[in-house]
């Protein structure tokens, strides 16, 4: 098969460019935007009636500092919390919601993410364990929801 020289050069350039782009994407040079790798989880807590303020206070004293240490390290991107202003039915009621945005999904599922900070932040481990035990005694239900942002500017098909 006799292919004209200009066409051969063009095809070689296309093949070279394709191989180059494939190599770059596999080597990690082609980076996704950092925010596209973030992994957000909402934690919902339902506690015994009349105990929401106490539960939130214990959560802020015992769990928030651990998450803030992970945030200082860069494993956690943001931490926000909220509580409902209005009431709902018992089957859908929640008292406290925390949204944690992790650097990536692996960190979100790392059971030992905050373990290194516990002893440093809470030298009196017995008091810490007792406070955590009481916090969980107040808890009626807890569930985690993975959430993702939706681009509302994109057209839905």
Secondary structure as a PSIPRED ss2 file (coil, helix, strand):
# PSIPRED VFORMAT (PSIPRED V4.0)

   1 X C   1.000  0.000  0.000
   2 X C   1.000  0.000  0.000
   3 X C   1.000  0.000  0.000
   4 X C   1.000  0.000  0.000
   5 X H   0.000  1.000  0.000
   6 X H   0.000  1.000  0.000
   7 X H   0.000  1.000  0.000
   8 X H   0.000  1.000  0.000
   9 X H   0.000  1.000  0.000
  10 X H   0.000  1.000  0.000
  11 X H   0.000  1.000  0.000
  12 X H   0.000  1.000  0.000
  13 X H   0.000  1.000  0.000
  14 X H   0.000  1.000  0.000
  15 X H   0.000  1.000  0.000
  16 X H   0.000  1.000  0.000
  17 X H   0.000  1.000  0.000
  18 X H   0.000  1.000  0.000
  19 X H   0.000  1.000  0.000
  20 X H   0.000  1.000  0.000
  21 X H   0.000  1.000  0.000
  22 X H   0.000  1.000  0.000
  23 X H   0.000  1.000  0.000
  24 X H   0.000  1.000  0.000
  25 X H   0.000  1.000  0.000
  26 X H   0.000  1.000  0.000
  27 X H   0.000  1.000  0.000
  28 X C   1.000  0.000  0.000
  29 X C   1.000  0.000  0.000
  30 X C   1.000  0.000  0.000
  31 X C   1.000  0.000  0.000
  32 X C   1.000  0.000  0.000
  33 X C   1.000  0.000  0.000
  34 X H   0.000  1.000  0.000
  35 X H   0.000  1.000  0.000
  36 X H   0.000  1.000  0.000
  37 X H   0.000  1.000  0.000
  38 X C   1.000  0.000  0.000
  39 X E   0.000  0.000  1.000
  40 X E   0.000  0.000  1.000
  41 X E   0.000  0.000  1.000
  42 X E   0.000  0.000  1.000
  43 X E   0.000  0.000  1.000
  44 X E   0.000  0.000  1.000
  45 X E   0.000  0.000  1.000
  46 X E   0.000  0.000  1.000
  47 X E   0.000  0.000  1.000
  48 X C   1.000  0.000  0.000
  49 X C   1.000  0.000  0.000
  50 X C   1.000  0.000  0.000
  51 X C   1.000  0.000  0.000
  52 X H   0.000  1.000  0.000
  53 X H   0.000  1.000  0.000
  54 X H   0.000  1.000  0.000
  55 X H   0.000  1.000  0.000
  56 X H   0.000  1.000  0.000
  57 X H   0.000  1.000  0.000
  58 X H   0.000  1.000  0.000
  59 X H   0.000  1.000  0.000
  60 X H   0.000  1.000  0.000
  61 X H   0.000  1.000  0.000
  62 X H   0.000  1.000  0.000
  63 X C   1.000  0.000  0.000
  64 X H   0.000  1.000  0.000
  65 X H   0.000  1.000  0.000
  66 X H   0.000  1.000  0.000
  67 X H   0.000  1.000  0.000
  68 X H   0.000  1.000  0.000
  69 X H   0.000  1.000  0.000
  70 X H   0.000  1.000  0.000
  71 X H   0.000  1.000  0.000
  72 X H   0.000  1.000  0.000
  73 X H   0.000  1.000  0.000
  74 X C   1.000  0.000  0.000
  75 X C   1.000  0.000  0.000
  76 X E   0.000  0.000  1.000
  77 X E   0.000  0.000  1.000
  78 X E   0.000  0.000  1.000
  79 X E   0.000  0.000  1.000
  80 X E   0.000  0.000  1.000
  81 X E   0.000  0.000  1.000
  82 X E   0.000  0.000  1.000
  83 X C   1.000  0.000  0.000
  84 X C   1.000  0.000  0.000
  85 X C   1.000  0.000  0.000
  86 X C   1.000  0.000  0.000
  87 X C   1.000  0.000  0.000
  88 X C   1.000  0.000  0.000
  89 X C   1.000  0.000  0.000
  90 X H   0.000  1.000  0.000
  91 X H   0.000  1.000  0.000
  92 X H   0.000  1.000  0.000
  93 X C   1.000  0.000  0.000
  94 X C   1.000  0.000  0.000
  95 X C   1.000  0.000  0.000
  96 X E   0.000  0.000  1.000
  97 X E   0.000  0.000  1.000
  98 X E   0.000  0.000  1.000
  99 X E   0.000  0.000  1.000
 100 X E   0.000  0.000  1.000
 101 X E   0.000  0.000  1.000
 102 X E   0.000  0.000  1.000
 103 X C   1.000  0.000  0.000
 104 X C   1.000  0.000  0.000
 105 X H   0.000  1.000  0.000
 106 X H   0.000  1.000  0.000
 107 X H   0.000  1.000  0.000
 108 X H   0.000  1.000  0.000
 109 X C   1.000  0.000  0.000
 110 X C   1.000  0.000  0.000
 111 X C   1.000  0.000  0.000
 112 X C   1.000  0.000  0.000
 113 X C   1.000  0.000  0.000
 114 X C   1.000  0.000  0.000
 115 X H   0.000  1.000  0.000
 116 X H   0.000  1.000  0.000
 117 X H   0.000  1.000  0.000
 118 X H   0.000  1.000  0.000
 119 X H   0.000  1.000  0.000
 120 X H   0.000  1.000  0.000
 121 X H   0.000  1.000  0.000
 122 X C   1.000  0.000  0.000
 123 X C   1.000  0.000  0.000
 124 X C   1.000  0.000  0.000
 125 X H   0.000  1.000  0.000
 126 X H   0.000  1.000  0.000
 127 X H   0.000  1.000  0.000
 128 X H   0.000  1.000  0.000
 129 X H   0.000  1.000  0.000
 130 X H   0.000  1.000  0.000
 131 X H   0.000  1.000  0.000
 132 X H   0.000  1.000  0.000
 133 X H   0.000  1.000  0.000
 134 X H   0.000  1.000  0.000
 135 X H   0.000  1.000  0.000
 136 X H   0.000  1.000  0.000
 137 X H   0.000  1.000  0.000
 138 X H   0.000  1.000  0.000
 139 X E   0.000  0.000  1.000
 140 X E   0.000  0.000  1.000
 141 X E   0.000  0.000  1.000
 142 X E   0.000  0.000  1.000
 143 X E   0.000  0.000  1.000
 144 X E   0.000  0.000  1.000
 145 X E   0.000  0.000  1.000
 146 X E   0.000  0.000  1.000
 147 X E   0.000  0.000  1.000
 148 X C   1.000  0.000  0.000
 149 X C   1.000  0.000  0.000
 150 X C   1.000  0.000  0.000
 151 X C   1.000  0.000  0.000
 152 X C   1.000  0.000  0.000
 153 X C   1.000  0.000  0.000
 154 X C   1.000  0.000  0.000
 155 X C   1.000  0.000  0.000
 156 X C   1.000  0.000  0.000
 157 X C   1.000  0.000  0.000
